[in-house]
Amino acid sequence: MRKPLLRLWAAGWLVAGLSGVASAQFGTPQQSVPLTDLSAFRPTGAANWKIAGDVSADLNQKEVLTTGAGSGILVNQPDPKNRANLQTAFEHGDLDIEFDFMMATHSNSGFYLQGRYEVQLLDSWGVKSPSTGDVGGIYKRRELPSGRMYEGHAPRVNAGKAPGLWQHFDISFQAPRFDASGKKIANAKVIRIVLNGVTIQENVELSGPTGGPISEQEAAVGPIMIQGDHGAVAFRNIKYRSYAGQQPSLTGIQYKVYQPTDADNFAKIPDFAKLKSTGGGNGQEVTWDVANQTNNFGVVYTAKLNVPTAGDYQFFLSQGGTARLKVNGQEVVKESWNQPGGYRTGKVTLPAGEASVEIAYVKRDEWVRPALGVEVEGPGFRRTTLTAPASMLTPPATDPILIDARENTITRSFMDYFRDGKRVKRIVHAVQVGSPEGIHYTFDLDNGALAQVWRGEFLDATPMWHDRGDGSSRPRGLVVALNDSPAFAVLSSPDQAWTETAPAEGGNFVPKGYDVDEAGLPTFRYVYFGGDVQDVIRPAEGNKYLVREITVKKPAANLYHLVAAGKDITELQPGLYAVDGKSYYVRATGAKLRKSGDRQELILPVSEGKIKYEVLF
């Protein structure tokens, strides 16, 4: 009987989730699908698949992709005579795969795990309530022979971008399981799908193949198949980890429990050989709870680790108190005090066979909750736990404090600004503007910048309002970082460098706040270089894009507005620009594209006192 653990369960403590696909996959090297030619795929006998060096879509032409010479991009351009599906030469079971893809306007395709389970690819730009057929949906099953469609799993939100923009998928898949006789004993499962940084599917069990598979018969392995008979689509940067290795396990688990002789005994891990144990025995699993108390105890576990494959192994240790991990007598994770949740790691090379494991754990601080967790990853298997899941208990999750934009909504908060996955700064005078159409943005009052836009739900205000809070909120959906540079500059010539220094309030820049119209939407007002500015940003065509219209009364001579900045900007057609590797579009008539240091910039002259452009993503 383990009363402390039972009391914690009764108090509402929860089991911490395993790290799973979020780990670095130390023991399983990532492989890339070469796209210099089609040798990574099985021959199709059709000409719809090709290798290209560049690709783009026309927003006004359905199912058309234009390609450029070179390599690195896989493109499907079907026609009535060439519409073959494409299968990889390799087959997979458990798999983590990621790739970039681009949809043509109004195009449709599908990405089949094991050639049997379709993750939908579709131009879903502007769809507010996605279905199983929209991008990121797990397509329906087909009942045979009737043809009736059933099941299917719609994505949580539409995290898809506009056609012609590069999008990114991360998919983690678990293959069906079979016994020795070939009978299926467990369904396939989509562990997680992340589209453009937004988790849209989790722990979805697949009862059987979806419509259009290579076979209705399930199997332990199968190829990736990409639909080629529907519409134009392109892929690049296809990378995967395939898991076929056996997971290690602990056997011969034994433990000893110790009590301190004075208050300082367990400030660090003692020499247990000099202490008399107060209990012990054989265990079926590793858990701190064998101590039968929540404080002032020590536990030492010894066991044998079954090492199925020689290679590099990475161990992860988390605890509430002080712990260390030894493997074959080597201190792999060094002794340290910690609170539960954060894992410390260590690496070791192991031969196949058995390895000795010793886990030492002491706890003396009443205010720290007891916890002990050990995880491992290595050749051919996902990160897995070696301890009882209940040994890593976490307190009940904080109920999220969410702000929905059922009507036009304005919220003031701090906002962390990210670029390329890295936090650049915290915008302290940020205004978050949400619309019921599902397209939202952050405006930086410190420099008049449209810093970021996102599509989906509005705000997670938990960091701002829970407990003492830190004043910040977070977007809930597909976020596209624009630029947070000063909005205006006076340039002696169109080639003069743009300043990145925030304007000094009361000098060339004077913020005037904003007015709210009858619809609940703001008009931002400020003064730049003596000119009174009215800045109006509004959704257009539902949740497809934003229109920004800026009016400047008595603009200074040679005044310019920074429309966009990025590593690269390409003019695809007159007035339409793709920014930062085709991550979003800007439509701006009369803009000047220029090089500035290591980036490109799109600027608009303000000589007529009014400018207008669109941000599409």
Solvent accessible surface area in square Angstrom, and as a share of the most:
residue,aa,sasa,rsa
1,M,170,0.76
2,R,85,0.31
3,K,107,0.45
4,P,4,0.03
5,L,18,0.09
6,L,100,0.50
7,R,144,0.53
8,L,25,0.12
9,W,101,0.36
10,A,91,0.71
11,A,69,0.54
12,G,29,0.28
13,W,48,0.17
14,L,87,0.43
15,V,58,0.33
16,A,28,0.22
17,G,73,0.70
18,L,94,0.47
19,S,27,0.18
20,G,19,0.18
21,V,34,0.20
22,A,86,0.67
23,S,16,0.10
24,A,81,0.62
25,Q,7,0.03
26,F,59,0.25
27,G,11,0.10
28,T,10,0.06
29,P,105,0.66
30,Q,71,0.31
31,Q,93,0.41
32,S,74,0.48
33,V,12,0.07
34,P,76,0.47
35,L,13,0.06
36,T,101,0.59
37,D,71,0.37
38,L,66,0.33
39,S,86,0.56
40,A,17,0.13
41,F,11,0.05
42,R,88,0.32
43,P,137,0.86
44,T,49,0.28
45,G,88,0.85
46,A,31,0.24
47,A,79,0.61
48,N,3,0.01
49,W,11,0.04
50,K,82,0.35
51,I,33,0.17
52,A,1,0.01
53,G,30,0.29
54,D,74,0.38
55,V,1,0.01
56,S,26,0.17
57,A,9,0.07
58,D,33,0.17
59,L,25,0.13
60,N,124,0.63
61,Q,89,0.40
62,K,133,0.56
63,E,80,0.36
64,V,57,0.33
65,L,7,0.03
66,T,86,0.50
67,T,39,0.23
68,G,28,0.27
69,A,108,0.84
70,G,51,0.49
71,S,60,0.39
72,G,34,0.32
73,I,14,0.07
74,L,0,0.00
75,V,0,0.00
76,N,0,0.00
77,Q,60,0.27
78,P,31,0.20
79,D,58,0.30
80,P,125,0.78
81,K,187,0.79
82,N,33,0.17
83,R,97,0.36
84,A,25,0.20
85,N,55,0.28
86,L,5,0.02
87,Q,46,0.20
88,T,6,0.04
89,A,59,0.46
90,F,45,0.19
91,E,83,0.37
92,H,2,0.01
93,G,11,0.11
94,D,20,0.10
95,L,0,0.00
96,D,21,0.11
97,I,6,0.03
98,E,45,0.20
99,F,0,0.00
100,D,15,0.08
101,F,0,0.00
102,M,0,0.00
103,M,1,0.00
104,A,0,0.00
105,T,20,0.12
106,H,108,0.48
107,S,0,0.00
108,N,43,0.22
109,S,0,0.00
110,G,0,0.00
111,F,2,0.01
112,Y,1,0.00
113,L,0,0.00
114,Q,0,0.00
115,G,0,0.00
116,R,21,0.08
117,Y,1,0.01
118,E,5,0.02
119,V,1,0.01
120,Q,8,0.03
121,L,0,0.00
122,L,43,0.21
123,D,31,0.16
124,S,2,0.01
125,W,34,0.12
126,G,22,0.21
127,V,51,0.29
128,K,127,0.54
129,S,94,0.61
130,P,22,0.14
131,S,61,0.39
132,T,20,0.12
133,G,19,0.18
134,D,12,0.06
135,V,1,0.01
136,G,0,0.00
137,G,0,0.00
138,I,2,0.01
139,Y,70,0.27
140,K,73,0.31
141,R,51,0.19
142,R,103,0.38
143,E,61,0.27
144,L,106,0.53
145,P,138,0.87
146,S,79,0.51
147,G,27,0.26
148,R,129,0.47
149,M,60,0.27
150,Y,58,0.22
151,E,84,0.38
152,G,17,0.16
153,H,62,0.28
154,A,46,0.36
155,P,6,0.04
156,R,142,0.52
157,V,34,0.19
158,N,8,0.04
159,A,0,0.00
160,G,1,0.01
161,K,20,0.09
162,A,0,0.00
163,P,2,0.01
164,G,1,0.01
165,L,0,0.00
166,W,20,0.07
167,Q,7,0.03
168,H,56,0.25
169,F,0,0.00
170,D,53,0.27
171,I,4,0.02
172,S,4,0.03
173,F,0,0.00
174,Q,50,0.22
175,A,3,0.03
176,P,3,0.02
177,R,92,0.34
178,F,57,0.24
179,D,55,0.29
180,A,119,0.93
181,S,99,0.64
182,G,49,0.47
183,K,141,0.60
184,K,63,0.27
185,I,112,0.57
186,A,39,0.30
187,N,41,0.21
188,A,0,0.00
189,K,63,0.27
190,V,1,0.00
191,I,34,0.17
192,R,64,0.23
193,I,0,0.00
194,V,30,0.17
195,L,0,0.00
196,N,24,0.12
197,G,71,0.69
198,V,23,0.13
199,T,43,0.25
200,I,1,0.00
201,Q,7,0.03
202,E,62,0.28
203,N,104,0.54
204,V,17,0.10
205,E,99,0.44
206,L,6,0.03
207,S,44,0.28
208,G,2,0.02
209,P,6,0.04
210,T,4,0.02
211,G,4,0.04
212,G,42,0.40
213,P,28,0.18
214,I,62,0.32
215,S,37,0.24
216,E,80,0.36
217,Q,136,0.60
218,E,24,0.11
219,A,31,0.24
220,A,58,0.45
221,V,74,0.42
222,G,1,0.01
223,P,2,0.01
224,I,3,0.02
225,M,6,0.02
226,I,4,0.02
227,Q,21,0.09
228,G,0,0.00
229,D,51,0.27
230,H,77,0.34
231,G,1,0.01
232,A,2,0.02
233,V,0,0.00
234,A,0,0.00
235,F,0,0.00
236,R,66,0.24
237,N,78,0.40
238,I,9,0.04
239,K,72,0.30
240,Y,19,0.07
241,R,49,0.18
242,S,33,0.21
243,Y,15,0.06
244,A,104,0.81
245,G,31,0.30
246,Q,114,0.51
247,Q,89,0.40
248,P,8,0.05
249,S,53,0.34
250,L,25,0.13
251,T,70,0.41
252,G,59,0.57
253,I,14,0.07
254,Q,99,0.44
255,Y,42,0.16
256,K,112,0.48
257,V,9,0.05
258,Y,13,0.05
259,Q,61,0.27
260,P,38,0.24
261,T,108,0.63
262,D,78,0.40
263,A,88,0.68
264,D,102,0.53
265,N,34,0.18
266,F,4,0.02
267,A,50,0.39
268,K,137,0.58
269,I,13,0.06
270,P,26,0.16
271,D,77,0.40
272,F,23,0.09
273,A,98,0.76
274,K,167,0.71
275,L,39,0.19
276,K,183,0.77
277,S,38,0.25
278,T,87,0.51
279,G,33,0.32
280,G,44,0.43
281,G,35,0.34
282,N,120,0.62
283,G,18,0.18
284,Q,176,0.78
285,E,75,0.34
286,V,1,0.00
287,T,2,0.01
288,W,0,0.00
289,D,0,0.00
290,V,18,0.10
291,A,8,0.06
292,N,85,0.44
293,Q,56,0.25
294,T,41,0.24
295,N,18,0.09
296,N,69,0.35
297,F,0,0.00
298,G,0,0.00
299,V,1,0.01
300,V,22,0.13
301,Y,2,0.01
302,T,58,0.34
303,A,8,0.07
304,K,90,0.38
305,L,0,0.00
306,N,49,0.25
307,V,2,0.01
308,P,40,0.25
309,T,61,0.35
310,A,60,0.46
311,G,20,0.20
312,D,69,0.36
313,Y,0,0.00
314,Q,18,0.08
315,F,1,0.00
316,F,12,0.05
317,L,0,0.00
318,S,0,0.00
319,Q,0,0.00
320,G,0,0.00
321,G,3,0.03
322,T,8,0.04
323,A,0,0.00
324,R,42,0.15
325,L,0,0.00
326,K,58,0.25
327,V,0,0.00
328,N,79,0.40
329,G,62,0.59
330,Q,95,0.42
331,E,62,0.28
332,V,14,0.08
333,V,1,0.01
334,K,138,0.59
335,E,64,0.29
336,S,38,0.25
337,W,109,0.38
338,N,42,0.21
339,Q,90,0.40
340,P,22,0.14
341,G,46,0.44
342,G,43,0.41
343,Y,60,0.23
344,R,48,0.18
345,T,68,0.40
346,G,10,0.10
347,K,119,0.50
348,V,17,0.10
349,T,95,0.55
350,L,3,0.02
351,P,89,0.56
352,A,63,0.49
353,G,37,0.35
354,E,120,0.54
355,A,2,0.02
356,S,43,0.28
357,V,6,0.04
358,E,48,0.21
359,I,3,0.02
360,A,0,0.00
361,Y,0,0.00
362,V,1,0.00
363,K,3,0.01
364,R,96,0.35
365,D,36,0.19
366,E,128,0.58
367,W,171,0.60
368,V,4,0.02
369,R,40,0.15
370,P,7,0.05
371,A,0,0.00
372,L,1,0.00
373,G,1,0.01
374,V,1,0.00
375,E,4,0.02
376,V,0,0.00
377,E,0,0.00
378,G,0,0.00
379,P,27,0.17
380,G,17,0.16
381,F,4,0.02
382,R,24,0.09
383,R,24,0.09
384,T,18,0.11
385,T,35,0.21
386,L,19,0.10
387,T,7,0.04
388,A,8,0.06
389,P,77,0.48
390,A,23,0.18
391,S,0,0.00
392,M,12,0.05
393,L,1,0.00
394,T,35,0.20
395,P,68,0.43
396,P,74,0.46
397,A,82,0.64
398,T,63,0.37
399,D,119,0.62
400,P,85,0.54
401,I,59,0.30
402,L,84,0.42
403,I,27,0.14
404,D,50,0.26
405,A,13,0.10
406,R,200,0.73
407,E,127,0.57
408,N,37,0.19
409,T,29,0.17
410,I,45,0.23
411,T,16,0.09
412,R,118,0.43
413,S,10,0.07
414,F,74,0.31
415,M,2,0.01
416,D,31,0.16
417,Y,6,0.02
418,F,99,0.41
419,R,63,0.23
420,D,115,0.59
421,G,73,0.70
422,K,151,0.64
423,R,128,0.47
424,V,83,0.48
425,K,74,0.32
426,R,72,0.26
427,I,3,0.02
428,V,69,0.40
429,H,86,0.39
430,A,1,0.01
431,V,0,0.00
432,Q,0,0.00
433,V,3,0.02
434,G,1,0.01
435,S,3,0.02
436,P,45,0.28
437,E,68,0.30
438,G,9,0.09
439,I,2,0.01
440,H,2,0.01
441,Y,4,0.02
442,T,0,0.00
443,F,1,0.00
444,D,2,0.01
445,L,24,0.12
446,D,50,0.26
447,N,4,0.02
448,G,0,0.00
449,A,4,0.03
450,L,9,0.04
451,A,0,0.00
452,Q,6,0.03
453,V,0,0.00
454,W,0,0.00
455,R,3,0.01
456,G,19,0.19
457,E,73,0.33
458,F,1,0.01
459,L,0,0.00
460,D,28,0.15
461,A,0,0.00
462,T,24,0.14
463,P,22,0.14
464,M,24,0.11
465,W,137,0.48
466,H,85,0.38
467,D,121,0.63
468,R,227,0.83
469,G,35,0.33
470,D,68,0.35
471,G,22,0.22
472,S,5,0.03
473,S,2,0.01
474,R,139,0.51
475,P,34,0.21
476,R,52,0.19
477,G,15,0.15
478,L,3,0.01
479,V,61,0.35
480,V,8,0.05
481,A,26,0.20
482,L,8,0.04
483,N,16,0.08
484,D,18,0.09
485,S,6,0.04
486,P,4,0.02
487,A,4,0.03
488,F,2,0.01
489,A,6,0.05
490,V,57,0.33
491,L,3,0.01
492,S,99,0.64
493,S,49,0.32
494,P,53,0.33
495,D,107,0.55
496,Q,76,0.34
497,A,75,0.58
498,W,15,0.05
499,T,67,0.39
500,E,105,0.47
501,T,103,0.60
502,A,64,0.49
503,P,27,0.17
504,A,76,0.59
505,E,133,0.60
506,G,59,0.57
507,G,53,0.51
508,N,82,0.42
509,F,4,0.02
510,V,45,0.26
511,P,41,0.26
512,K,125,0.53
513,G,28,0.27
514,Y,61,0.23
515,D,72,0.37
516,V,82,0.47
517,D,64,0.33
518,E,187,0.84
519,A,64,0.49
520,G,20,0.20
521,L,17,0.09
522,P,0,0.00
523,T,19,0.11
524,F,1,0.00
525,R,81,0.29
526,Y,7,0.03
527,V,24,0.14
528,Y,2,0.01
529,F,58,0.24
530,G,63,0.61
531,G,0,0.00
532,D,76,0.39
533,V,3,0.02
534,Q,56,0.25
535,D,0,0.00
536,V,42,0.24
537,I,0,0.00
538,R,53,0.19
539,P,33,0.21
540,A,21,0.16
541,E,116,0.52
542,G,40,0.39
543,N,6,0.03
544,K,57,0.24
545,Y,22,0.08
546,L,1,0.01
547,V,27,0.16
548,R,7,0.03
549,E,58,0.26
550,I,0,0.00
551,T,39,0.23
552,V,4,0.02
553,K,120,0.51
554,K,183,0.77
555,P,41,0.26
556,A,30,0.23
557,A,79,0.61
558,N,89,0.46
559,L,4,0.02
560,Y,27,0.10
561,H,1,0.00
562,L,6,0.03
563,V,11,0.06
564,A,0,0.00
565,A,3,0.03
566,G,6,0.05
567,K,131,0.56
568,D,55,0.28
569,I,6,0.03
570,T,65,0.38
571,E,86,0.38
572,L,51,0.25
573,Q,57,0.25
574,P,133,0.84
575,G,13,0.12
576,L,5,0.03
577,Y,10,0.04
578,A,1,0.01
579,V,0,0.00
580,D,24,0.13
581,G,31,0.30
582,K,21,0.09
583,S,30,0.19
584,Y,3,0.01
585,Y,0,0.00
586,V,1,0.00
587,R,84,0.31
588,A,1,0.01
589,T,123,0.71
590,G,60,0.57
591,A,19,0.15
592,K,73,0.31
593,L,61,0.30
594,R,13,0.05
595,K,137,0.58
596,S,22,0.14
597,G,71,0.68
598,D,129,0.67
599,R,49,0.18
600,Q,42,0.19
601,E,1,0.01
602,L,0,0.00
603,I,0,0.00
604,L,8,0.04
605,P,58,0.36
606,V,1,0.00
607,S,90,0.58
608,E,159,0.71
609,G,8,0.08
610,K,114,0.48
611,I,12,0.06
612,K,116,0.49
613,Y,6,0.02
614,E,31,0.14
615,V,4,0.02
616,L,1,0.01
617,F,0,0.00
